Amino acid sequence: MTMRMTTQEFRKTRSRKSKYGNRKVELDGHTFDSQMEARYYQQLVWLKQAKQIKDFKLQPRYRLLDGFEKNGTRHRPIDYIADFEIHNLDGSIEVVDVKGAVTQAFGLKRKMFEKKYPHKLSVVTFDKVHGWIELDKLKKLKR
């Protein structure tokens, strides 16, 4: 009799290198796509403990386009999964994505998000000089 491994067991045996060189990080029982994302999570935990923010969510999902069928072809829905959703003390909601660089696919999803949702969408990165900063602001400073 031959033993077969499950799909999950097979995936664990393969070592896949990230497209952008990121390494997954586990912290407080959560898995983050990068060290930078895990560090931002630690910042949010500190802000919540210091009562600077009400709360935050990890990996919130936003539906950008519903699935549909056209000419006999099914098109799947398009979702955007952000890194964090921050609930501020004033009741406002800020959606945060931690990135080192903006991809073309993210640029398109960002436009679709901005059209459909009222929340502020921030793309942040960590800079050794400026600390946590929005990616657009950092680009302007480096010009």
Disulfide bonds with the S-S distance in Angstrom:
none
